Amino acid sequence: MFRFSRIFAFFAVISAGCMPVFADDAKEIDSVTVLADARLAVPLSELASRFAQQSMISVAGSFGVSADQKKKIEDGESADLFITSDPALIEQLKIKGLVDVYSIQEIARSKTAHFTAAIVAGENMTPARNFLAYLKTTESRKILFANGLTAP
């Protein structure tokens, strides 16, 4: 049975176009959970997919009203990165000690909003730092631009 599950996992991953990951190794894979402003759903989904393929760090996104996303963080919902068009929300989380103060940075602009990101304080912030750094790359900026956004 064990051999069959490994073979099945290998073929399932190959057919998805990713590197093989076996059930025994699943606990070693890093992930990033992003809570973001709904206006960023399209570009962040594309960026998350590209980042995951390049880094083998999985990215899950939840998009919605920034105030609701902030409340999720305050309520202890699992999150690694918060992206909002309202920097006051990040300031409130900062005062409560819920975000890494050194990670706060503007990542994109539209005609009507500036989007700021902050890493949610936690035990392993490295995957979130890697994804945030990726959002500042030339490749990411091109995708943002194609979606009506510019880089700061």
C-alpha positions as CSV (number, residue, x, y, z in Angstrom):
1,M,0.0,0.0,0.0
2,F,2.8,2.4,0.9
3,R,4.5,1.8,-2.4
4,F,1.3,2.4,-4.3
5,S,0.6,5.7,-2.5
6,R,4.1,7.0,-3.3
7,I,3.7,6.0,-7.0
8,F,0.3,7.7,-7.1
9,A,1.6,10.8,-5.5
10,F,4.5,10.9,-8.0
11,F,2.2,10.7,-11.0
12,A,-0.3,13.1,-9.6
13,V,2.4,15.7,-9.1
14,I,4.0,15.1,-12.5
15,S,0.7,15.5,-14.2
16,A,0.3,18.8,-12.4
17,G,3.6,19.9,-13.8
18,C,5.4,20.2,-10.5
19,M,8.3,18.5,-8.8
20,P,7.3,15.2,-7.0
21,V,6.4,15.4,-3.4
22,F,5.8,12.3,-1.4
23,A,3.5,12.0,1.6
24,D,6.5,11.5,3.9
25,D,8.0,14.7,2.7
26,A,4.9,16.9,2.9
27,K,5.7,18.2,6.4
28,E,8.9,19.7,5.1
29,I,7.2,21.9,2.4
30,D,6.9,25.5,3.4
31,S,3.8,27.5,2.7
32,V,2.6,31.1,2.8
33,T,-1.0,32.1,3.6
34,V,-1.8,35.6,2.2
35,L,-4.8,37.7,3.3
36,A,-5.2,40.5,0.8
37,D,-7.4,43.2,-0.5
38,A,-9.9,41.8,-3.0
39,R,-8.6,44.1,-5.8
40,L,-5.4,42.2,-5.8
41,A,-7.0,38.7,-6.4
42,V,-6.0,38.4,-10.1
43,P,-2.4,39.6,-10.0
44,L,-1.6,37.9,-6.7
45,S,-3.1,34.6,-7.8
46,E,-0.8,34.6,-10.9
47,L,2.2,35.7,-8.8
48,A,1.6,33.1,-6.2
49,S,1.4,30.4,-8.9
50,R,4.7,31.5,-10.5
51,F,6.4,31.8,-7.1
52,A,5.3,28.3,-6.0
53,Q,6.6,26.8,-9.2
54,Q,10.0,28.5,-8.8
55,S,10.5,28.1,-5.0
56,M,8.5,25.0,-4.0
57,I,6.8,27.1,-1.4
58,S,3.0,26.8,-1.7
59,V,1.0,30.0,-1.5
60,A,-2.7,30.2,-0.5
61,G,-4.7,33.4,-0.8
62,S,-7.8,34.8,0.8
63,F,-9.1,38.0,-0.8
64,G,-11.7,40.3,0.7
65,V,-12.3,43.6,2.5
66,S,-9.1,44.7,4.2
67,A,-10.9,45.4,7.5
68,D,-12.3,41.8,7.5
69,Q,-8.8,40.4,6.7
70,K,-7.4,42.4,9.6
71,K,-10.0,41.0,12.0
72,K,-9.1,37.4,10.9
73,I,-5.5,38.1,12.0
74,E,-6.6,39.6,15.3
75,D,-8.8,36.5,15.8
76,G,-5.8,34.3,15.3
77,E,-6.6,32.9,11.9
78,S,-3.6,31.4,10.3
79,A,-1.9,34.0,8.1
80,D,1.6,34.9,7.0
81,L,1.3,38.0,4.9
82,F,-1.3,40.8,5.0
83,I,-1.7,43.1,2.0
84,T,-4.1,46.1,2.3
85,S,-4.8,49.5,0.7
86,D,-5.3,51.0,4.2
87,P,-2.0,51.3,6.0
88,A,-3.8,52.4,9.1
89,L,-4.9,48.7,9.5
90,I,-1.3,47.6,9.4
91,E,-0.5,50.3,12.0
92,Q,-3.2,48.9,14.3
93,L,-1.8,45.4,13.9
94,K,1.7,46.7,14.6
95,I,0.6,48.3,17.9
96,K,-0.8,45.0,18.9
97,G,2.4,43.2,18.0
98,L,0.8,41.1,15.3
99,V,3.0,42.1,12.4
100,D,6.8,42.3,11.9
101,V,7.5,46.0,12.0
102,Y,10.6,45.6,9.8
103,S,8.6,44.0,7.0
104,I,6.1,46.8,6.3
105,Q,6.4,48.1,2.7
106,E,4.4,49.4,-0.2
107,I,4.3,46.8,-2.9
108,A,1.9,48.2,-5.6
109,R,-0.1,51.2,-6.6
110,S,-3.2,51.8,-8.7
111,K,-4.8,55.0,-9.7
112,T,-6.9,55.0,-6.6
113,A,-4.9,53.0,-4.0
114,H,-1.4,52.2,-2.6
115,F,-1.1,48.6,-1.4
116,T,1.0,47.9,1.7
117,A,2.2,44.5,2.9
118,A,3.3,43.3,6.3
119,I,4.4,39.9,7.5
120,V,2.2,38.5,10.3
121,A,4.4,37.8,13.3
122,G,4.9,34.0,13.8
123,E,7.5,31.3,14.3
124,N,8.7,30.8,10.7
125,M,8.5,34.0,8.8
126,T,11.1,33.0,6.1
127,P,8.6,31.7,3.5
128,A,6.6,35.0,3.8
129,R,9.8,37.0,3.5
130,N,10.7,35.1,0.4
131,F,7.3,35.7,-1.2
132,L,7.4,39.4,-0.2
133,A,10.8,39.7,-1.8
134,Y,9.5,38.0,-4.9
135,L,6.7,40.6,-5.2
136,K,9.4,43.2,-5.6
137,T,11.1,41.5,-8.6
138,T,11.0,42.7,-12.2
139,E,8.9,39.6,-13.2
140,S,6.3,40.5,-10.5
141,R,6.3,44.2,-11.5
142,K,5.5,43.2,-15.1
143,I,2.5,41.2,-13.9
144,L,1.3,44.0,-11.7
145,F,1.6,46.4,-14.6
146,A,-0.4,44.1,-16.8
147,N,-3.1,44.2,-14.3
148,G,-3.3,48.0,-14.1
149,L,-0.9,48.4,-11.1
150,T,2.5,50.0,-10.8
151,A,5.4,49.4,-8.5
152,P,6.3,52.0,-5.9
